[in-house]
Amino acid sequence: NKRPVNAIAQASVTGHGTNVIQGLAVSLESTALLGEYPWPRFAMVENLQQTGLGMPGLTLLGSRVMRLPFIPHTALPHELVHGWWGNGVYVDASQGNWSEGLTSYLADHGLAELRGRGRLERRDALIAYRNHLHTTTAANEPSLSQFRQPHGRAARAVGYNKGMLFFHMLRMRLGTTRFVEALGEIARTHRYQHAGYAELRAVFEKHAGHSLEVFFDQWLRRGGAPRLRLHSPRRERSGSSWQVILEIEQTEIATAYSLDVPIAVRLSSGHGWDLRTLTLDAPRQRYVLSFDAEPQQLVVDPDFDIMRNPMPGEAPAVIGELLARLGAAGKARAVLPEAVEASVRARYQAFAAALGVPLADGVPREVGLDGVLILGRDNALLDEIAAVAAAQGLRVGAPGSARRLRLHDRTVPRDSALLAALRIEGGGVVGLVDLPAAGAAARVARLLPHHGRHGFVLFEPPDWRTVERGAWADTASPLEHVWPGQLRSEVPSGHTPMLAPGGRR
């Protein structure tokens, strides 16, 4: 992979150059497993138009895009890897565009995995996919084989998110070594040729040593994804050993998928975690598992290894989920405080209009708060969610115009703008928006889609730049069971990063 690398940009980008070069260095090192780069050089070229395009040996990035701090670690490696997939091995579009899913898996997911965030990358991909499902159903969702181009968020959810999980599940089936060897063969034997899923499948089957027909057919030809439910887990003593009896159900599908379902069982002191894979090929299946020590905690799919529609309580609320609820038809609304001044009403009206959400002076009791934007820190609706907000990290002070908000361990200044997505009882999501000045409305509304993975964002005047963003702490999952008298603990990852030395197994 010893190819010249060029960066062609205006002089004003030089202060950002070190960050760009470091990102390129990591990307080039991590792509060594793919073999020789298919083109004589790689050039990153600044464009006055705000593009993010990958071409053979070239990526064309907009001037503002290039200066974003996360670009060297996201878009840049993504476009570099397209040199192999899409630009090196061409896509046979008649079978679907596989290159975006594979590129996302090797670049975005691969580098996240190197940073110890592979589990979160997969979880966030599933959440982004679930958010898309608020505006569609499996019946009218395109399958992976129908995905062509990422026109709109719905198409991206299929081609990028579902496509990424498709290749992750394929890696889990083959093992990392055989998966990487298969990729290398595809890159060599199909270079400068068109290939579709059929050609990819033939190579993966060769390295797997068995047919992958069922796997490819169910994930490529069906829209939607299953949702898993854990039923009735219990444990029983059996002589000197223990048994765990559980049932796993797959729902929201017409016919059952054939799934490899990882589970983790924490055993009594000194025995650690027992990691296993269960075969689920029926709508609902019962399992009896034996252990040499007392089971204390059970988690289904702890690493988010399966392409599925996650349960609402499996992850903290994020802004992307809130925006999806607001975009869905139905009860979404933005609710003003009582007796609000005209200037404040105008401020929030502009914000709600920018998001396409109707403004309201209250919420009917029978409707509930799911998909509702609570406007202003002095809104009486905050009292209804104070307890669940505090459990997630946002403390709401006493009612009144001087109400204080504390985000984790710091007070939110009254002149700062805040947007938070909060999980409420029943798995719904409610939003809190506090805008202290008229100038914040348009700016905050415009920036929100870029914070889809965050649970909260804090903006400071006068230019309303982002000063803090983050996610709420994980909570217990509906796919998790802790037996009485035990404390919940995190499951250690069962994966070695694919791009790390020694990561193949």
C-alpha positions in Angstrom: 0.0 0.0 0.0 2.9 2.3 -0.6 1.1 4.9 -2.7 1.6 8.7 -2.7 -1.0 10.6 -0.6 -1.8 14.2 -1.5 -3.9 16.9 0.2 -4.8 19.7 -2.1 -6.4 22.6 -0.1 -6.4 26.3 0.5 -3.8 27.6 2.8 -6.4 28.3 5.5 -6.8 24.6 6.1 -3.2 24.1 7.2 -4.0 24.5 10.9 -6.3 21.5 10.5 -3.7 19.6 8.4 -2.1 17.7 11.2 -5.5 16.2 12.2 -6.2 15.3 8.6 -2.8 13.6 8.1 -3.1 11.7 11.3 -6.5 10.5 10.2 -5.1 9.4 6.9 -2.2 7.6 8.6 -4.6 5.5 10.8 -6.8 4.8 7.8 -4.0 3.7 5.6 -2.5 1.4 8.2 -5.9 -0.1 9.0 -6.7 -0.8 5.4 -3.5 -2.9 4.9 -5.6 -6.1 5.4 -7.4 -5.4 2.1 -4.2 -5.7 0.1 -2.8 -3.3 -2.5 -4.6 0.0 -3.0 -6.2 -0.3 -6.5 -5.1 3.2 -7.7 -1.7 4.9 -8.2 -2.3 7.5 -5.5 -4.8 8.9 -3.1 -5.7 12.6 -3.1 -7.9 14.6 -0.8 -9.0 17.7 -2.7 -10.9 20.7 -1.3 -14.0 21.7 -3.1 -15.8 25.1 -2.9 -19.1 23.2 -3.1 -19.9 21.3 0.1 -19.5 17.8 -1.2 -18.3 14.5 0.2 -17.6 12.4 -2.8 -15.3 9.4 -3.4 -13.8 8.7 -6.8 -11.0 6.4 -8.0 -7.9 7.6 -6.1 -9.6 10.8 -5.0 -12.0 12.2 -2.5 -13.6 15.6 -3.0 -14.5 17.3 0.2 -16.2 20.7 0.7 -14.2 23.5 2.3 -16.4 23.6 5.4 -16.8 19.8 5.4 -13.0 19.4 5.4 -12.6 21.6 8.5 -15.0 19.7 10.7 -13.0 18.0 13.5 -14.5 14.6 13.0 -14.0 14.3 9.3 -10.5 12.8 9.4 -11.9 9.9 11.5 -15.2 9.4 9.7 -15.8 10.6 6.1 -12.1 10.6 5.1 -11.4 6.9 5.9 -14.9 6.0 4.5 -13.9 7.5 1.1 -10.5 6.0 1.2 -12.0 2.5 1.7 -14.3 3.2 -1.3 -11.1 2.9 -3.3 -11.5 -0.9 -2.9 -15.3 -1.2 -2.7 -17.3 0.7 -5.3 -14.3 2.2 -7.2 -11.9 -0.8 -7.2 -14.5 -3.6 -7.4 -17.5 -2.1 -9.2 -21.1 -2.6 -8.0 -23.5 -4.6 -10.1 -26.4 -2.4 -9.3 -28.9 -4.9 -10.6 -28.3 -6.9 -7.4 -28.2 -4.0 -5.1 -25.5 -1.6 -3.9 -23.4 -3.6 -1.4 -20.5 -1.2 -1.3 -21.9 1.3 1.2 -22.6 -1.3 3.8 -19.2 -3.0 3.4 -17.4 0.4 3.3 -19.2 1.5 6.5 -18.3 -1.8 8.2 -14.6 -1.6 7.4 -14.1 2.1 7.8 -16.6 3.6 10.3 -17.2 0.4 12.3 -13.6 -0.8 12.0 -12.1 2.4 13.4 -14.7 2.6 16.1 -13.8 -1.0 17.1 -10.2 0.0 17.3 -11.1 2.7 19.8 -13.1 0.2 21.9 -16.4 1.5 20.6 -17.5 -1.3 18.3 -20.5 -2.3 20.5 -21.7 1.3 20.6 -21.2 1.7 16.8 -23.4 -1.3 16.2 -26.0 -0.2 18.8 -26.1 3.3 17.3 -26.6 1.8 13.8 -29.5 -0.3 15.0 -31.0 2.8 16.8 -30.7 4.9 13.6 -32.4 2.0 11.7 -35.2 1.8 14.3 -35.7 5.6 14.1 -36.3 5.2 10.4 -39.0 2.6 11.2 -41.2 5.3 12.8 -42.0 6.5 9.3 -42.2 3.1 7.4 -43.0 -0.6 7.9 -41.3 -3.8 6.8 -44.0 -4.1 4.1 -42.9 -1.0 2.2 -39.2 -0.8 3.3 -36.8 -1.6 0.5 -34.6 -4.7 1.0 -30.8 -4.6 0.8 -31.0 -6.0 -2.7 -33.2 -3.1 -3.7 -30.9 -0.4 -2.2 -29.2 1.6 -4.9 -28.3 5.1 -3.7 -28.5 6.9 -0.3 -31.2 9.3 -1.3 -32.8 10.3 2.0 -32.5 9.1 5.6 -34.7 6.0 5.0 -32.5 4.8 2.2 -29.4 5.4 4.3 -30.9 3.4 7.2 -31.1 0.4 4.9 -28.0 0.7 2.8 -25.6 1.9 5.5 -26.9 0.7 8.8 -28.6 -2.6 7.8 -25.8 -3.2 5.3 -23.1 -2.7 7.9 -24.8 -5.2 10.3 -25.2 -7.7 7.4 -21.4 -7.8 6.9 -20.9 -7.9 10.7 -23.1 -11.0 11.0 -21.3 -12.5 8.1 -18.0 -12.0 9.9 -19.4 -13.6 13.0 -20.5 -16.6 10.9 -17.1 -17.1 9.2 -14.7 -15.9 11.9 -12.5 -12.9 11.3 -9.7 -14.7 9.6 -11.8 -16.3 6.9 -13.9 -13.2 6.5 -10.8 -11.1 5.9 -9.3 -13.7 3.5 -12.5 -13.7 1.5 -12.4 -9.9 1.2 -8.9 -10.1 0.0 -9.8 -12.6 -2.7 -12.8 -10.5 -3.8 -10.5 -7.4 -4.0 -8.0 -9.3 -6.1 -10.2 -11.4 -8.4 -12.9 -8.8 -9.1 -10.7 -5.7 -9.4 -12.0 -3.3 -12.1 -14.9 -5.7 -12.7 -18.6 -5.5 -11.7 -19.7 -7.8 -8.9 -23.0 -8.3 -7.1 -24.1 -10.1 -4.0 -24.0 -13.4 -5.9 -20.3 -13.0 -6.7 -19.6 -12.0 -3.1 -21.6 -15.0 -1.8 -19.6 -17.4 -3.9 -16.3 -16.3 -2.4 -17.6 -16.2 1.1 -19.1 -19.7 0.7 -15.7 -20.9 -0.5 -14.0 -19.7 2.6 -16.9 -20.7 4.9 -16.8 -24.3 3.5 -20.6 -24.5 3.4 -23.7 -22.9 1.8 -24.8 -19.4 2.9 -28.0 -19.5 0.9 -30.4 -19.0 3.8 -28.3 -16.3 5.3 -28.0 -14.2 2.1 -31.6 -14.8 1.0 -33.3 -13.7 4.3 -31.1 -10.6 4.8 -31.0 -9.4 1.1 -34.6 -10.1 0.0 -36.7 -9.2 3.1 -37.5 -5.7 4.3 -37.6 -4.9 8.0 -35.9 -6.8 10.8 -37.0 -8.9 13.7 -37.4 -7.6 17.2 -36.3 -9.9 20.0 -38.1 -10.5 23.3 -36.9 -12.3 26.4 -39.6 -14.3 28.2 -39.7 -16.0 31.6 -36.0 -16.5 32.5 -35.6 -18.6 35.6 -32.9 -20.7 37.2 -33.0 -24.1 39.0 -30.6 -26.0 41.1 -29.9 -29.5 39.7 -27.6 -31.5 42.0 -24.2 -29.8 41.9 -25.1 -27.8 38.8 -27.6 -25.1 37.7 -30.0 -24.8 34.9 -31.3 -21.6 33.2 -34.6 -21.9 31.4 -35.6 -19.1 29.0 -37.6 -18.3 25.9 -36.7 -16.0 23.1 -39.3 -14.7 20.7 -38.8 -12.8 17.4 -41.7 -10.5 16.6 -42.8 -7.9 14.0 -42.1 -10.3 11.1 -44.3 -12.5 8.9 -42.0 -15.6 9.1 -39.1 -16.4 11.4 -35.5 -15.6 10.6 -32.7 -18.1 11.2 -30.6 -16.3 13.8 -27.4 -17.0 15.7 -28.3 -15.3 19.1 -25.4 -14.6 21.4 -26.1 -14.7 25.1 -24.0 -14.0 28.2 -24.6 -15.4 31.6 -22.7 -14.1 34.7 -21.9 -16.8 37.2 -21.1 -16.6 40.9 -17.8 -15.2 42.1 -14.7 -16.5 40.4 -16.5 -18.0 37.4 -17.0 -14.8 35.3 -19.1 -14.7 32.2 -20.2 -17.7 30.2 -20.7 -16.6 26.5 -22.8 -18.8 24.2 -24.6 -18.7 20.9 -28.2 -20.1 20.5 -29.9 -21.0 17.3 -33.2 -19.3 16.9 -35.2 -20.3 13.8 -38.8 -20.4 15.1 -41.1 -17.5 16.1 -40.6 -18.5 19.8 -38.1 -21.0 21.2 -37.4 -22.5 24.6 -33.9 -23.2 25.9 -32.5 -25.2 28.9 -28.9 -24.3 29.6 -26.6 -26.0 32.2 -23.9 -24.3 34.3 -21.4 -25.4 36.9 -22.0 -22.3 39.1 -24.9 -20.1 40.2 -26.3 -17.8 37.4 -26.6 -14.2 38.5 -27.3 -12.2 35.4 -28.5 -13.0 31.8 -28.2 -10.8 28.7 -29.4 -11.6 25.2 -27.3 -10.2 22.3 -25.1 -8.0 24.7 -22.8 -6.8 21.9 -25.6 -5.9 19.4 -24.3 -8.5 17.0 -27.7 -9.2 15.3 -29.5 -7.0 12.7 -32.7 -6.3 14.6 -35.2 -3.7 15.6 -34.1 -2.9 19.2 -36.5 -2.5 22.0 -37.1 1.1 23.1 -35.6 0.5 26.6 -32.4 -1.1 25.3 -30.5 2.2 25.0 -30.7 5.7 26.4 -32.8 8.2 24.5 -31.0 10.1 21.7 -31.9 13.2 19.7 -32.2 11.2 16.5 -34.9 9.1 18.1 -36.7 12.2 19.3 -36.5 13.7 15.8 -37.9 10.5 14.3 -40.9 10.7 16.7 -41.5 14.3 15.8 -41.3 13.5 12.1 -43.9 10.7 12.3 -47.5 11.5 11.7 -49.7 11.6 14.8 -49.4 13.1 18.2 -46.1 15.0 18.0 -46.4 18.6 19.3 -44.4 21.3 21.0 -45.9 22.5 24.2 -45.5 26.0 25.6 -45.4 27.1 29.2 -48.5 28.6 30.7 -49.0 32.4 30.5 -46.1 32.8 28.1 -45.0 36.3 26.9 -45.5 37.1 23.2 -41.7 37.3 22.5 -41.1 33.9 24.1 -44.0 32.4 22.1 -42.5 33.8 18.9 -39.1 32.3 19.7 -40.5 28.9 20.3 -42.9 29.1 17.4 -39.9 29.7 15.1 -38.1 26.7 16.5 -41.1 24.4 16.3 -41.8 25.6 12.7 -38.2 24.8 11.7 -38.7 21.2 12.9 -42.2 20.9 11.4 -43.9 20.4 14.7 -47.2 22.0 15.6 -47.3 24.4 18.6 -49.7 23.7 21.5 -50.6 25.1 24.9 -51.1 21.7 26.5 -51.2 17.9 26.1 -54.5 16.0 26.5 -54.1 13.5 29.3 -55.1 10.6 27.1 -52.4 11.4 24.5 -49.4 11.2 26.9 -45.9 12.7 26.5 -44.3 10.4 24.0 -43.1 12.5 21.0 -43.7 15.8 22.8 -41.3 18.8 23.0 -41.4 20.5 26.3 -40.6 24.2 25.6 -38.8 26.2 28.3 -37.4 25.3 31.7 -40.4 27.0 33.4 -42.8 24.6 31.8 -45.1 22.8 34.3 -44.8 19.5 32.2 -41.2 19.2 33.5 -42.6 18.3 36.9 -44.2 15.2 35.4 -40.9 13.9 34.1 -38.6 15.2 36.9 -38.0 11.7 38.4 -37.2 9.9 35.2 -35.0 12.9 34.1 -33.0 12.8 37.3 -32.4 9.0 36.9 -30.9 9.8 33.5 -28.7 12.7 34.6 -30.8 15.8 34.3 -32.0 17.3 37.6 -35.0 19.6 37.5 -35.3 22.2 40.2 -38.4 23.6 41.9 -41.1 25.2 39.6 -41.0 28.9 38.8 -39.2 31.4 36.6 -36.0 30.8 38.5 -36.1 27.0 38.0 -32.6 25.5 37.9 -31.4 22.7 35.6 -28.4 20.5 36.5 -26.8 18.4 33.8 -24.9 15.7 35.6 -22.7 17.7 38.0 -23.0 21.2 36.5 -25.7 23.9 36.5 -27.0 24.8 33.0 -26.5 28.6 32.7 -29.7 30.5 32.1 -28.2 32.2 29.0 -27.3 28.8 27.4 -29.6 26.8 25.0 -30.3 23.2 25.9 -31.9 20.3 24.0 -32.3 17.0 25.7 -34.0 13.7 24.7 -35.3 11.8 27.7 -36.7 8.2 28.0 -40.0 8.1 29.8 -42.0 5.2 31.2 -43.2 2.8 28.6 -40.2 3.4 26.4 -41.3 6.7 24.8 -39.2 9.8 24.3 -39.8 13.3 25.3 -37.7 16.4 24.5 -36.8 19.4 26.5 -35.9 22.6 24.7 -34.7 25.7 26.6 -34.0 28.7 24.3 -33.0 31.9 26.2 -32.9 34.2 23.2 -34.5 34.5 19.8 -31.3 34.1 17.9 -30.9 30.6 19.2 -34.0 29.1 17.6 -32.8 28.8 13.9 -29.2 27.9 14.8 -30.2 25.1 17.2 -32.8 23.7 14.9 -30.4 23.6 12.1 -27.7 21.8 14.1 -29.9 19.1 15.7 -29.7 16.5 12.9 -26.0 16.5 13.4 -26.4 15.4 17.0 -28.6 12.4 16.4 -26.4 10.1 18.5 -26.4 12.4 21.5 -28.8 12.5 24.4 -28.2 16.2 25.1 -26.5 19.2 23.6 -25.6 22.5 25.2 -25.1 25.7 23.1 -23.6 29.0 24.3 -24.2 32.6 23.1 -23.6 34.7 21.2 -23.0 32.4 18.2 -24.7 29.4 19.8 -21.9 27.1 19.2 -21.9 23.6 20.7 -20.0 23.5 24.1 -21.1 20.2 25.5 -22.8 17.1 24.1 -23.1 13.6 25.3 -25.1 10.5 26.0 -27.0 9.3 29.0 -25.8 6.3 31.0 -26.9 2.9 30.0 -29.8 1.4 31.8 -31.1 -2.1 32.3 -32.3 -3.6 29.0 -35.5 -5.6 28.3 -33.2 -8.3 27.0 -31.5 -8.6 30.4 -32.4 -10.3 33.6 -30.7 -9.9 37.0 -31.7 -12.4 39.6 -32.7 -11.1 43.1 -30.0 -10.1 45.4 -27.5 -9.4 42.6 -26.1 -6.2 41.1 -26.2 -5.5 37.4 -22.8 -5.3 35.7 -21.6 -4.7 32.1 -20.8 -7.6 29.8 -17.2 -7.6 28.5 -17.0 -7.5 24.7 -16.4 -10.9 23.1 -14.7 -9.4 20.0 -11.1 -8.6 19.2 -10.9 -5.6 16.8 -10.6 -6.8 13.2 -8.1 -4.1 12.3 -5.9 -4.6 15.3 -2.7 -6.7 15.1 -3.8 -10.3 16.0 -7.4 -9.3 15.5 -8.1 -12.2 13.1 -9.6 -15.3 14.6 
